[in-house]
Amino acid sequence: QVQLVESGGGSVQAGGSLGLSCAASGRTLGNYIMGWFRQAPGKEREFVAAINRSGGSTNYADSVKGRFTISRDNAKNWVFLQMNSLKPEDTAVYYCAADEGVVFSIHLTRRTTSYAYWGQGTQVTVSS
């Protein structure tokens, strides 16, 4: 199985940028579809972005499209989430997720139940 560790969270003012990293160990990252999710206090965990095994296809939530970019480096076993033009409503704990068996479809990759492996999360706080 794969172990995931997120880093890069922090506090930023609205309009600023942050980059999140997800380091994978235990298995070759290229075998996994990767996703980013977030959970704000009192809310359910929601989909942010996903990327297929090769990095050639991506999928974004409407709320972050055009502002966030997901990418991956399979050789280094890393997945990245670049977040620009941040808004206070982006404040949440951000989680990295992985799955080896899921098909990369718009609908399946948006479901938390599609992912078997999760990181511990990293806090992102955006102030107005």
VMD Tcl script that draws the C-alpha trace (Angstrom):
set ca {
  {0.00 0.00 0.00}
  {1.01 3.63 -0.38}
  {1.56 6.16 2.40}
  {0.79 9.83 1.75}
  {2.09 12.92 3.58}
  {0.91 16.43 2.74}
  {2.91 19.60 3.32}
  {2.86 23.26 2.35}
  {-0.23 24.49 4.13}
  {-0.31 27.76 6.00}
  {-1.96 31.14 6.29}
  {-2.27 33.64 3.47}
  {-4.30 36.73 2.66}
  {-7.03 36.67 0.07}
  {-5.60 36.91 -3.42}
  {-2.40 35.17 -2.40}
  {-0.96 31.82 -3.42}
  {0.10 28.59 -1.75}
  {1.52 25.33 -3.03}
  {0.70 21.99 -1.46}
  {2.80 18.87 -1.87}
  {1.91 15.24 -1.32}
  {4.79 12.82 -0.89}
  {4.11 9.16 -1.51}
  {6.07 6.20 -0.21}
  {5.69 2.47 -0.21}
  {4.63 2.03 -3.82}
  {5.33 3.59 -7.22}
  {3.13 6.64 -7.53}
  {2.62 6.11 -11.24}
  {0.26 3.23 -10.47}
  {-2.23 5.54 -8.74}
  {-4.82 8.08 -9.67}
  {-4.33 11.03 -7.30}
  {-6.80 13.50 -5.89}
  {-6.97 16.51 -3.60}
  {-9.95 17.04 -1.32}
  {-10.70 19.59 1.40}
  {-12.84 19.79 4.48}
  {-13.93 22.98 6.20}
  {-15.20 22.98 9.80}
  {-18.74 21.63 10.00}
  {-18.78 20.63 6.34}
  {-18.34 17.41 4.43}
  {-15.12 16.60 2.66}
  {-15.30 17.87 -0.90}
  {-13.46 17.24 -4.13}
  {-10.88 19.77 -5.32}
  {-8.86 18.21 -8.14}
  {-7.69 14.90 -9.59}
  {-5.02 13.75 -12.00}
  {-4.63 10.53 -13.95}
  {-1.69 8.18 -13.73}
  {0.41 9.76 -16.46}
  {-0.48 13.34 -15.56}
  {-2.03 13.93 -18.95}
  {-5.62 14.39 -17.73}
  {-6.96 16.49 -14.90}
  {-10.32 17.21 -13.32}
  {-11.27 20.21 -11.16}
  {-14.15 21.31 -9.01}
  {-15.95 24.29 -10.52}
  {-15.10 26.36 -7.45}
  {-11.35 26.13 -8.09}
  {-11.18 25.84 -11.89}
  {-8.83 28.45 -13.32}
  {-7.25 29.15 -9.93}
  {-5.79 25.77 -8.86}
  {-3.48 23.47 -10.78}
  {-2.76 19.83 -9.98}
  {0.39 18.18 -11.27}
  {2.56 15.18 -10.51}
  {6.13 13.93 -10.74}
  {6.02 10.15 -10.84}
  {9.80 9.84 -10.84}
  {9.98 11.68 -7.53}
  {6.70 10.29 -6.15}
  {5.15 13.73 -5.61}
  {1.81 15.33 -6.36}
  {1.35 19.10 -6.23}
  {-1.54 21.49 -5.90}
  {-0.75 25.08 -6.84}
  {-3.40 27.42 -5.46}
  {-3.63 30.99 -6.78}
  {-6.10 33.82 -6.19}
  {-7.08 32.26 -2.90}
  {-10.37 33.21 -1.28}
  {-11.52 32.97 2.36}
  {-13.87 30.18 1.31}
  {-10.84 28.10 0.35}
  {-10.03 27.79 4.06}
  {-10.02 24.09 4.96}
  {-7.90 21.09 5.75}
  {-6.59 19.76 2.45}
  {-6.12 16.04 1.93}
  {-4.19 14.06 -0.66}
  {-5.78 10.79 -1.80}
  {-4.73 7.88 -3.98}
  {-6.26 4.81 -5.57}
  {-4.83 2.13 -7.79}
  {-8.00 0.64 -9.20}
  {-10.36 3.52 -9.94}
  {-11.09 4.48 -13.51}
  {-10.23 8.09 -14.28}
  {-13.67 9.49 -14.99}
  {-15.08 12.91 -14.13}
  {-17.65 11.39 -11.81}
  {-15.65 8.64 -10.12}
  {-12.65 10.80 -9.29}
  {-14.89 13.28 -7.45}
  {-16.07 10.73 -4.90}
  {-14.25 10.26 -1.59}
  {-15.24 6.60 -1.73}
  {-13.16 6.12 -4.89}
  {-9.92 6.53 -2.96}
  {-8.45 3.90 -0.65}
  {-5.48 5.88 0.68}
  {-5.44 9.27 2.40}
  {-2.92 11.58 3.95}
  {-3.31 13.23 7.34}
  {-4.19 16.63 5.89}
  {-2.66 20.10 5.96}
  {-4.40 23.29 7.07}
  {-4.91 26.18 4.66}
  {-6.26 29.43 6.08}
  {-7.15 32.39 3.87}
  {-7.93 35.68 5.58}
  {-9.90 38.53 4.04}
}
mol new
graphics top color blue
foreach p $ca { graphics top sphere $p radius 0.5 }
foreach p [lrange $ca 0 end-1] q [lrange $ca 1 end] { graphics top cylinder $p $q radius 0.2 }
display resetview
